[in-house]
Amino acid sequence: MSASYATGGETVFTYGAPQLKFGDGAADEIGYDLAQYGARRVLVVTDPGVAATGAPQRIAEQMAAYGVVAEVFDGVHVEPTDVSIDAAVAHARANGPWDAFVAVGGGSSIDTAKAVNLLTTNPGELSDYLNVPVGAGRAPSVPLKPLVAVPTTTGTGAESTTICVLDVLSLKVKTGISHARLRPTLAVVDPTLTWSQPAGVTAASGMDILCHALESYTARDYTSYDRKRPEQRVPYCGSNPVSDMWCERALQLLSVSFRSAVLDGDDRSARGQMALAATMAGLGFGNAGVHIPHANAYPIAGRVKDFRPEGYPADEPMVPHGMAVSLTAPEAFRFTFEAAPERHLRAAALLAPDLDRADDPREQLPRAVVALMRDIGIPNGIGGVGYDESDVGDLVAGTLKQQRLLATAPRPVTDEDLESIYQGSLENW
């Protein structure tokens, strides 16, 4: 018996992933893939902006050659809310039953499709499944239908994960649903679908890729947890050798492609590398987990004031998820440095090979992240999206509701720690 097993420490990590189809033109084969699952009637879930490109309708029409009838629902709200998801579920229930679902779009469309799949196959309502303490945290009792996730943005990793993220409007908080059954059956990553992605969206969603990789790589090691029984295992098990491999490769790809993809949208090589980086980071964080920057992103996005980002719908204020994640990341990595200095330094070297190594070691990763944010036009800290010192208390309170994420941090996080991180993130440079 191993020493860690004998003393009650964890010795097992888990790894899960959807089937993956990657490459230019991969989306043209979805009808064939659905037919292999026995699907004959399918709901395609997307948002109005993506629908306007024609891609969802084209994908739906191509399914007919394989005997699959598809309907397109284009009512997804960018940055989903409990209200918008309830509307999507109501539409699916009224027009079903469905043999499968296809999500075409960014994380908003994919997460909405996960919730629609859950709530058209299982009893109950949305609040029953939301993470505790916002919801009841119920686990699905019935297997879900096949879900094919087709990302059109490079960043969220939602095509690989077991989570659905949304805003609860009445509480002004972001929360989610997390369960292994939410993971898509098949991820179809076709870089050609990202070619029309605006620069502002590329920048914000790319920061989500970056933070997925960095947070997973610096997450609490899986061996640091208490031993779990089989029924206690959750998708986020802590950093482990398999997730580390994906995260390191994602950081290498970002180091050479991120700036080019934002500054030159016609650089199709960079676009393809970003799509691959997003896929790899998703395969990493979807198993290891994320921590402080993502926990902070929930209240930053949920309590938005009047910020309207470039490249997103201007009809209402929002802080896009990837942008919200990035705003406190430099300060968060200063805080986590002491828990695993070698990992932070390795991450900095992968992301910024030319970084001056004479710098204070604690500053190397934050400076690499800040330099990238500045170059691609991400706002300067939470102050850049409209927050000030008077908001810090409410933001901390919102973060404390994300205990599932904070538990993955490599060192314990107190209220005072979070307040310091937010204060230090009012400006990043």
N, C-alpha and C positions, 0 to 999 in steps of 0.2 A: 504494500500500500504506500502511495507517495506521501511525502511529509505534508503537503498542502491538503491532500484529501483527509489525512488522519486528523489534522487540526481544524477541519471544517472549512478551509479555504476552497475557492472555486478552481476546478481543474479542466472544465469543459467550456469551450466556446461554440457558438452555433453560427451557421452561415446560410443565408437564403437569398435567392435571386430569381427574377422571372426568366423565362426563355428570352433570348435576345436576338434580334435581327438588325444589323447595322449596315448602312451604306447608301450611297446615292441610288434612288429608285426603290428602296426597300418598301416604301408605302404602297407601291403598285401591287404588292403581293398579298395584301391583307385579306382580300376575298378568299384566296386559296387557304390562307391560315385559318380563317373562321370556319370554312367548310370542314377542315380537319377536326374541329371541335363539335361538329354536328349542328352548327348554328344555321338557322334559316331566316330568322327575323332579328334584326339588330338595331339598337339605338346608338347613333353617333352623337356624342356630346361635345359641344364647342362653344366659343363665345362669339359675339357679333364681329369683332375685329378680325379674328381668324376666318370666320365664315366669309367675310368680304374678300378674302384672297382667292376664294374658290376651292381651296384644297379639301375641306371637309366634304363638299358636295362631289368633287371629283373622286375622292376615295369611296364615298357611298355608291356612286354610279358604277365603279369598277367591280363592286362586289357582285353585281347581277350576273356576270359571266360565270360565277360559281354557284348560282342558285340561291344567293343571299339577298334578301330584301332589307333595305336600310332606310331609316328615317333620320333626318338631321334635326337635332334640338340645338338651337344657337342662343339660348337664353342664359348662358353662364355669366356670372358677375366676376369681373376681374378683381382678385382678392375676395374670395367667396365669403358670404355671410350666412348666418343661420337662416335668414329670410330667403336669400337667393337659393340656397340648397333645398329648403322646404318647397320652393316653387318648382325646382327641377324634379324633385321626387314626386310631387303631385302630378306633373306632366307625365312622368314615366309610369306611374301607377294607373293613370286614366287611360293611357294608350297602349299598355302592355297586354299580355306578357311578352317578355323579350328573352331570346335565347342567349344573348351576349351583348356586351357594350363595347364601344370603341370611343376613346377619348382622343380628340385631336386639338392640340393647343398647348398652352403653358401649364404650369402647376395648377392654376385655377380650374381649368377644364378637367385635368386628370383627377384632382382631388374631388371635384364635384361628381365625376363619374364613379369614383370609389364609394361616395356616400349614397348615390342613387342605386348602385349595385347592392350595397348593404341593406338599404331600407326598402327595396323591392323584393328581397329574398328572405328577410328576417322580420319578425314582429317588432312593434314598438315604433318610437319616434326618435328624431335626431338627439334630443337631450338625454335619452336613455343610454346612448353610446359615447357621449362626449367624455373626455378624460376627467377624472376626479381632480379637484373639488368642484369644477364648473358643472359637470354632468354626473351621471350615475356610474359611468365606466363599465357598462354591461359588455360582455363578450358576445360575438355572434354565435348563435346556436345552430344555424343552418349554413351549409356551404354556399358560397356565392357563385354567380354565373361567371363564365370567362370574360375577362376584361383585357382588351388590347389597348395599350397606351402609346400614343404617337406624339411625342413632344415636338412643338414648333418653335420653342425657345431653348436656348442653351443655358441651363442652370439649375432648375429646381430638383432634378433627380427623382421627381415624383413617379416616374415610370418604373423605378426600381424599388420603391419603399412601401412600407406597411402603414403609412400615416396619411391622414387627411387633415388639413389645416384650414381653419375658418375663423371669422370674427363673430362673436356673440354681441350683437348691436346693443342690446339693453344693458349689458355689463361693461361695454367698451373694453373688451378683452379678446385676445386671440387665444384659441385653444384648439383641440383637435380630437381625432379618434385614432387609436393605435391598436392594431391587431394584425397578426400574420395573414389572416384571410383577406385583408384589404390589398395585399400585394398584387399588382397586375399579373395576369397569366403570361402575357407576351409584351415585351417592349420593342417597338419598331422605331428605330432611330434613323431617320433619313435626313442627312444634313441639307439637302436641297430645300427642305421646308423651312429652314432658318434664314434663307438668303434675303428675305424681305424684312427681317427683324430690325427695327430702328436702332440707332446707336445707343440711345438712352436705355432701351430695354436690354441690349447686349451687355452694357456696362453693369446694370443692376443685377440681372440674372447671372452674369458671370461672377459677381461677388458672392453669390450664393454657392456657386461651384467651389470657389476658393475657400469659403468658410466651412463648407461640408468637409473638404479635404483636411483643412487645418484643425478643425475641432475634433474630427474623428482620430486624426493622427496624435493629437495631444490629449485625447480622452483618457479617463481612468482605465487602467489595464484590467482585462477580464479576470485575472487571477487575484485582484484586490477585493473582489466581492465575496460575501459569504456563499457557501455552497448552496445551490438551489436544487429543489426537487424537479423532476421533469415537467410537471404541470406549472411550475413557477417561472419557467424560462420565457423571456421576452425577446423581441427582435433586437433591441439595443443591448448588447452584452458587453460593451467596452472594447477598447482597442485590442487588436489581435493580429497575428501574423498575416492573415489573408486580407483583412481590411487595410492594414498598413501598406501592402503591396499596391492596392488600387489607389490609395491616397497619394503615395509617392509619385506614381506615374501621372496622376492628374496634375500635381503641382509642376512636374516637368513640362507637361504640355501647356499649361497656363503661362509658364515663364516665357515661352516663345510665341504664343498665339494671341494672348488676351488683348494687349494693346493694339495689335494689328487688326483684330476683328472689330474693335470699337472704332478705331480711327479710319479704317478703310473697309467699308462694308462689302466691297467687291472682291476682297481677298478671300476667295473660296477655299483656299488651303487652310487659312486661319479659321474660317468658319467650321470646316470639317474637324480640325483639331479641337476646337471648343466643344463641338458635339461629342467627340470622343472623351474629352476631359470630364464633361458633365456626366456621361455614362459611367466612367470609372469612379468618379467621386460618389455618385449615387450608389454604386455597388459597395463602396467602402462605408459611407455613413449609414446606409440602410441596415447595417449590421452592428457597427461599432457604436453609433450614436453621436449626437452633437451635444454641446453644453452651453456655456454662458452666453456667447453672442446670439445664439438662436433663442435662448430663454428671454433675453432682453428684447429681441425683435418683436415678440408678441405684443407687449404694451406699447412699444414705439409705433408700430403700425396701427394698433387698436385704438390709440388715443390721438390720432392725427388731428391737427388743427386745420391749416389752410394750405398745406404744401401740395403742389401739383407738379409732378416730375415730367421731364421731357420724354416724349415718345409714348406716353400712356394717355388714356382717355382723360379729357380735361373737364368733364362734367361734374366731377366731385373730387375732393382732396384725397390723397392717399400717399403712403410711404410704401413703395413696392417691397415685397418680402426680402429680396436679396439686398436691397439698399439698407433696409432696417437692420438686417443681420450685421452688415459691415460697419455700422456707425460706432459701435462700442468694441469692435474686435481688437483694435490695437491696444486699448487699455486692458481688455480682458486677458490678452496674451502676456501683458506685463505681469498681471496678477498670477497667472498659472505657471509662469516660467520656473519658479522654484520647485515645482512638483516634478518636472522632467526637463531639466536644462538641455540635455543632449537632443531631445526630440524637437524642441523649439529651434535649436541651432541648425539641426538637419533640415527642418522645414524651411527656414530662412535661406539656406544654401540652395535648396531645390527651386524655390520661388524666385530668388534674386542671386544668381551665381556671381554677379559682379559686385555684390554688396561689400562695402569696406569692413573687413573682419576685425579691424582695430577698434570698432565701436564697442561700447559696453555690451557684453553678451545679452543682457536682459533686453536691450533695445533693438537687437538685430531683426527679429521677426516683426515687431510693431513698425519699425522703419520701412521694412520691405512692403508691408501692407499699405502704409500711408503713402508711400511713393506711387504705388499702383493706383490707389484711389484718386490721388491728385491728377495723375496722367489721364485717367479716363473720365473725369468729371463727376465723381461721386461727391456729394456735399460734405462740408468740413464738420463732421461730428453731428451730434443731435441738435446742436444749435443751428446747423445748416438746414434743418427741416422744421424749425419753428419752436423748439423747446428751449427753456431756460431753467435757472436754478430752482424756480418755484415749482417746476414740474417733477423734480427728481423724486420726491416722496411717493407720488402716485406711480411713477415708472417702476420704482423698487417694489411697491406693493404688487404691481402686475407681474413682475418677474418672479416673485415668490410663489405665485400660483402655478409656476411651471416646474414643479418639483421633479417630475419625470426626467426633465432635461438637466436640471441642476445636479441630480444624483450622478450624472455621467462626468461631471467636472473632475479634474485630477486632484483637486484639493477642496475641502469643505468651503462653502460660501455662506457668509452671514449677511444680515441686513446691512451692516456697516460696510462690508466688502462691496456689496452691490452699489451702495451710495457712493463710495469712492470711485468705482468704475464709471458710474454715470457722470459724476462731477468731472472726472478726468476726460470724459468724452464729449463735453460741451463743445470743445474744439479739439481737432486731432493734429492740427499744424498751424 
